[in-house]
Amino acid sequence: MLITGGGTGLGKETALKFARLGASLVIAGRRDEKLQEAAAEIRKDGAEVETFALDIRDAEKVQQMVDRAIERFGQIDVLVNNAAGNFPVRAENLSVNGWNAVVNIVLNGTFYCTRAAGLQMIKRRKGSIISIVHPQAVTAGPGNVHSVSAKAGVIAMSRTLAVEWARYNIRVNTVAPGPFRSEGTDKNLWTNDELRARLTAAVPLGRFGTASEVADSICYLASDYASWVTGHMLVIDGGWSLNSEGFLDLIPEQSQGHKDTK
């Protein structure tokens, strides 16, 4: 199986769970040192793992990653599109570079990976593709217009491919986590105590989720237990999307936005 964004956070937790279930893995991400650290942990569970450092905005590198996975393991049974990019910013302060950076990673990069891996699955007439999205992609995401717009595109893409590729026995689904804690989310999203407190208060189950809980839902969709599930968005958020509060007022009026140097 292939997991993008597999060196840290949810991607790493998902890789560890699949390794314990006996999967052989390719984990990919931008930082090779993080991939190597994650691979060392995975190997402790006796699993075979290959790493591949890339930026998924580069379609040629994505194809090389898929080719490496096929060369190493012979097939790709499951693709988890977990790589993402986001930063909270008011829409009026969002730069063109910031918009493009997030859309290119979340939407374009996910398509590049899905198409490259999907073509291999079509040849075998079997596969499961799971992309990580967000509940606000179908409601509203104040302070995250770039991210929710891109993830809404991923949902539409996944539902469309679920229909187009059903003839090849390829299932295409999405997982939409609510607020959960990880190294990446604490650094980039839940950046202050007031925001974390308000989010917690808005979750009917009264707490943040964990990366492990989200990874469990990914494992379910990849497994034979979900053999008749396709085109579905599995929301795992403790009820948050039914009772969420906006947090636009916690984003500074004069945000610097994102400066993409690429």
N, C-alpha and C positions, 0 to 999 in steps of 0.2 A: 504494500500500500504506500501511497505518497501523501505527505502532509506538508503544506506550505506554512511558513511561520512556525516551524516545528522546533525551533531552538529555545523558546521561552514560553512562559505563560500557558495559555490554553492549548496551544499546539504541542508543547512539550508534555503536558499532562495527558493529552489524548494519545500521543505516541507511547507513553509509558503504559497506559491501559491496554492498548492494542498489543504491545510487546508481551504483557502478562497473559494475553489471550492466545499467544502463539504466532502473531503476525511477524512477517519480515517487512522492514520499513526503509523508505527513503524519506529523510527529513530535510527540508529546504528552508533557507532564510537568507537574510542579507549579511549577518555577522557570523563568519566561520567559527570564531572562538566559542560563541554560544552553541552552535551546532555540535561542535566537538565535545563540549561539556555535557550536552543532552545525550549524545551518542554513548558517552562513557556510562551514564546512568542506565540507559536502555540495555546496554550489553551486560550489565550486572544481572539482568533478568534472563539472560541467556538468548536474547533475540539477535538476529542479524539486522544490521542497520548500515545504511549508506548515507552520507551527507552531501549536500550540493548547495554551494553559496551562489546566490543570484539575486537580482532585482526582477521581480515578476513583470515589471513594465517592459522588459526586454523580451520580445516574443522569440527571438532566436535562442536566447539562453534558456527560455522555458522549454523549447523543443529539445535542446541538449540535455536538460534535466530528465525529461521523459525518456529520451533515448538511453541515458545512463541507467535509469530504473529498469528498462526492458532488458538491457544488456546484462545487468547484475542479477535480476530475479526472473526474467523471462516474461513477466506480465504485470499489469497493474489491475488489481481487483477493486481497489477503493481509492478514491481521491478525496482528500479533505482540503477544501480551499479556506484556509484560516488566515493567510497573510492579509494585513490590513494597514491602514494609516488613518489617523484622526487626531484632531485637536479642537477643543471647544473655542468658538469664535462667533461673534455676532455677524450676521450676513453682511451688514454694511461695512464691516471691517475686514471681510474676507478678500484676499488678493486673488488675482487671476492665477498666479502661480500656486497658491494654496488650494484653490478649487481643482486645478488640473492635477496637482500631485495626488490628491485623495481619489479623484475619479479614475485616474490612470492606474493606481494601485488596486483599488477595490473593485471597479467594474471591468476595466480593460484587462488588468492582470488576471482576474478570475476567469475571464473568457479565454485568454491565451492558454491558461492551464487546463481549463475544462475541454477546450477543443483538442489540444495536443494529447491529453490522456484519453479523451473520449474516442478519438480515432483508433486508438489501440484497443479500447473496449469493444468498439464496433466490429473489429476483425474477429474477436473472440465471442461476440454476441453475449456479453455478460459484463456487468459492472455496477458500481454504486458511486455516485458523486454527491458530496455533501458540502454545502457552502455556508459559512457563518455570516449571518446578517444581524438585524436588530429589530425588535418590535416596533420602534418608532419609524421604521421604513414604510409602515403601512398606516401610521397614525400621524404623528408630526414630531419633529426633533428640534425644537428651538435651540439655537446655539450650535447646531450640527448639520446645517443645510447641505453641505458638501458630502458628508458621510451618509446621511439618510437617503439622499438622492441617488448616490452610487449603489447603496445596498438595495434600494427599491428596484434598480435596474437588474441587480443580481437575482432578486426574487422573480422578476418577470422572465429573465433569461432561463432560470431553472425550471419554471413552470412550462415554458415553451419547449425546452429540451426534453422534459419529462414526457411530453406528447410525441415529439419527433423521434426520440430514441427508444420509446417503449418497444418498438418492433425489433430492437436489438437486445431486448432484455436488460436494458440499462435503466436503473432507477436514479432519479435526480431530485434531491430534497434540500431543504435549508433548515438550519437551526438558528433560532433567534433568542439569544440570552438577554436577560435583563441585567441589572447591576450585579457583578460578581468581582471578587477581589483577586488580583494577581499583580505581579511586579509591574507589568505594563499599564494596567488600568490605574493603579495608584499613582504612577508617574505622569500619565497623560490625560486622565479623565477625572478621577475622584481625587482632586488635588488639594482639597481643604476640608477641615472638620465639619464646617457648616453644611457643605454640600453632601458629605457622607451621611450626616445626621438627617437631613431632609429626605434623602433617597431612602434611607432605612425606614423612616416614618411612613413613606409612601408605599412600602411593600406590605401587603396584607399578612404575609407570613412573618414579617417583623425582622428580617435580616437580609444582608447581602447573600448571594449564592457563592458557591465555590467553583473553581475551575474543574475540580473533580466531578461535581454534579453535572456540569455542562458536558464534560467529556463522556459521561455515561450515556447521555442522549445521543451523542454522535455514534458511539458504539452500537446502540440500539438500531439506528437507521442503517448502519453498515451491515448489520447481521441478518440472518435468515428470519429472525423474529419480525422483521419489517419487510418481508418479501413481497407484500402486496401494497406497499406504501410508496407512492411516487408523486411528485408535484406538490408535496406537503411542506408547510412551514411549521416546524415544531417550536412553539414558544415555551421557554423554560425560564421563568422569572418570578416565581413566588406570588403571582397575581399582580405584579407591578404595573403591567401595561393596562390593566383594568382600573387602576387607581393612581396613575402617575401624576406627579406635580412637575410643572416646568421649573427650570432653574436658570432661565435667561437673565434674571436679575443678578445672579452671582457671577456672570461673565463681565469683565470690565468694559466700560463704554468705549475706551480707546485701546482695544487689543492690538497687538502688533501683527496678529495673523500669522501666517506661515510663509517663510521665505525659502522656496525650493531652489537650490543652487544648481540642480541638474539642467 
